[in-house]
Amino acid sequence: MNVNQKIKIILSILFFTGIVSSVFSQSAMLAYNDGIANTYLSSGVFITVQGGFTSQHHTVDGQINNQGTINVSGDFINNNTASETFSSNAGLVNLNGTTAGEVINGTFTPGFYDLTLNNTFGTSPQFTLGINSTVKDILTMNSGNINLSSNTLTLGTTAVSPGTLAYTTGMLYGGTFTRWFNTTSFSIANVSGLFPMGTSILDYRPLWLAYSANLSTGGT
């Protein structure tokens, strides 16, 4: 079964069961959200794209209400002019390629809820950030380095919702990593204060932030 057939069968099943209510199309190694209407992916449902995923602009900008998991082994491109690609405070996007340089890019900022970086290609960078991006809830770094390419990756949205870093390996370099913090104190070497920065020549140079007493206000 080729990639086109696999994507077509998966999407046909989702349409038939009423889980997805929008228009997707696909070509070789690429899946589109055509943006004609809002897309709903229910909790516990997985979509696997063996290639890239593009959220496209249309007459209206249909957002993706992702309550499930979208696995993408290629680039993630957001050309949807809506304020964010994803409309719900739930759902995971898992970038799990095995080839060089998965790209997060597009003409408008994607707003991920949970994002997992898990590219196992042997040469750095495994990811490139082509546009400012936000992860609202959990950023999981399992495998792969990220060239931020002069862009900003932000974890969290407010001091009340600062987001969580789940860190195993990898580093960020070539741009800005912004984290939100709430008021609760924590000690040095706590992942809550980790900035996993590095350099393009594979020098890992993390920064750890901590504060011994609760703050009066949170921030970045």
C-alpha atoms as one frame of an Amber mdcrd trajectory, in Angstrom:
protein
   0.000   0.000   0.000   1.495   3.371  -0.951   1.355   6.572   1.085  -1.506
   8.064  -0.931  -3.678   4.985  -0.393  -2.921   4.902   3.334  -3.823   8.562
   3.890  -6.949   8.206   1.756  -8.162   5.164   3.717  -7.514   6.810   7.090
  -9.353   9.978   6.127 -12.222   8.038   4.550 -12.758   6.140   7.806 -12.727
   9.380   9.793 -15.234  11.029   7.474 -17.495   7.966   7.620 -17.537   7.887
  11.422 -18.142  11.620  11.657 -14.945  12.287  13.572 -13.584  14.768  11.049
 -15.900  17.487   9.736 -13.872  19.387   7.175 -12.146  18.862   3.856  -8.742
  17.219   3.606  -6.932  16.443   0.383  -3.651  14.690  -0.215  -0.904  14.239
  -2.748   2.313  12.251  -2.634   3.908  12.609   0.824   1.675  15.555   1.757
  -1.674  16.011   3.535  -3.734  19.225   3.449  -6.337  20.736   5.690  -8.002
  22.782   2.946  -9.479  25.255   5.435 -13.008  25.178   4.042 -14.562  24.459
   7.446 -13.529  23.649  10.996 -11.968  20.220  11.498 -12.726  18.121  14.596
 -10.504  15.236  15.707 -11.954  13.549  18.785 -10.073  12.350  21.862  -8.268
   9.042  21.464  -8.090   9.257  17.669  -4.762   9.191  15.853  -3.951  10.483
  12.373  -0.585   9.466  10.928   0.841  11.364   7.965   3.919   9.784   6.421
   5.091  13.093   5.032   4.247  16.757   5.506   1.085  18.452   6.753  -0.219
  21.833   5.554  -3.097  23.840   7.037  -4.238  25.975   4.143  -6.162  29.255
   3.760  -9.554  29.180   2.040 -12.589  31.487   1.771 -13.007  30.996   5.513
 -10.211  29.840   7.777 -11.217  26.490   9.177  -9.274  25.750  12.331  -8.355
  22.287  13.582 -10.134  21.292  16.801  -7.613  18.630  17.717  -8.577  16.560
  20.749  -6.482  13.597  19.556  -3.008  13.033  18.104  -1.602  14.056  14.728
   1.660  12.283  13.835   3.672  14.011  11.091   6.975  12.712   9.707   7.603
  15.726   7.443   7.217  19.498   7.547   4.364  21.218   9.412   3.180  24.277
   7.471   0.516  26.756   8.626  -0.902  29.005   5.888  -4.205  29.423   7.731
  -4.935  33.086   8.462  -6.972  32.266  11.563  -5.433  33.515  14.795  -4.163
  29.994  15.489  -4.094  26.712  13.603  -5.617  24.857  16.549  -8.788  26.098
  18.200  -8.940  23.826  21.269  -6.925  23.569  24.457  -6.196  19.904  23.907
  -4.507  17.616  21.405  -0.982  16.616  20.463   1.110  17.130  17.347   3.975
  14.631  17.214   6.787  15.438  14.757   8.477  12.076  14.389  10.492  12.102
  11.174  13.563  10.034  10.411  15.049  12.288   7.717  16.845  15.627   7.802
  15.371  18.932   8.836  11.648  18.788   9.616  10.427  22.369   9.276   7.749
  24.283  11.224   6.860  27.142   8.918   4.130  28.938   7.007   2.746  32.424
   6.596   1.039  32.563  10.014   2.056  31.508  13.535   0.925  28.012  14.545
  -0.371  27.706  18.108   0.247  24.125  19.255  -1.321  22.800  22.443   1.007
  19.828  23.055   4.015  19.398  20.751   6.443  16.459  20.761   9.781  16.667
  18.947  11.028  13.176  18.170  13.142  13.173  14.998  15.822  10.465  15.039
  17.878  11.528  11.998  21.599  11.334  12.728  22.646  14.804  11.560  21.752
  18.093  13.296  19.554  20.091  13.002  16.685  17.643  12.975  14.183  20.568
  13.116  14.139  24.116  11.770  11.769  26.815  13.014  10.806  29.028  10.085
   8.268  31.206  11.927   7.545  32.321  15.503   5.623  29.511  17.211   3.857
  28.858  20.510   3.339  25.693  22.551   0.549  26.314  25.068   0.771  23.261
  27.326   3.553  20.652  27.026   6.682  20.826  24.893   8.252  17.363  24.857
  11.831  17.117  23.606  12.578  13.435  23.030  15.048  13.548  20.135  16.482
  16.177  17.827  18.032  19.638  17.848  16.143  22.751  16.710  17.634  25.539
  14.649  15.395  28.439  15.669  16.682  30.362  12.655  16.298  33.837  14.238
  12.710  33.048  15.304  11.095  32.742  18.753   9.665  29.570  20.271   7.399
  30.382  23.237   6.303  27.890  25.903   3.136  28.843  27.768   0.712  31.710
  27.293   0.435  33.519  30.658   1.792  33.341  34.210  -1.320  31.318  35.078
  -0.687  28.930  32.159   3.114  28.758  31.915   3.332  25.449  30.074   5.570
  22.466  30.857   8.863  21.310  29.376   9.300  17.526  29.291  12.963  17.112
  28.463  14.972  14.029  27.474  17.542  15.296  24.978  18.166  17.903  22.296
  18.868  21.613  22.234  17.685  24.908  20.762  20.008  27.363  19.034  20.094
  30.268  16.605  17.113  32.197  17.989  15.026  32.867  21.100  13.337  30.489
  23.544  10.795  32.285  25.762   9.235  30.619  28.811   6.395  31.796  31.022
   6.753  31.379  34.799   4.190  31.431  37.577   4.848  32.641  41.119   5.731
  29.331  42.824   9.393  28.872  43.758  11.492  25.904  42.653  15.134  24.835
  43.025  18.020  24.871  40.588  18.184  21.918  38.156  14.391  21.630  38.171
  13.190  21.193  34.586  10.686  23.978  35.296  13.584  26.405  34.945  15.511
  24.754  32.112  16.435  26.592  28.930  18.004  23.779  26.837  20.133  26.011
  24.640  23.158  25.122  22.553  25.152  26.005  19.465  25.186  24.938  15.834
  28.444  23.086  16.404  26.712  20.822  18.921  27.856  22.468  22.137  25.081
  22.035  24.719  24.945  25.145  26.912  21.810  24.967  29.089  20.655  27.785
  31.332  18.871  26.976  34.592  16.653  29.527  36.312  15.366  29.142  39.868
  13.990  31.296  42.687  14.063  30.476  46.351  10.896  32.296  47.400   7.553
  32.763  45.715   7.327  35.732  43.370   4.715  38.453  43.704   3.884  38.177
  40.000   4.834  35.792  37.223   6.119  36.593  33.761   8.638  35.573  31.102
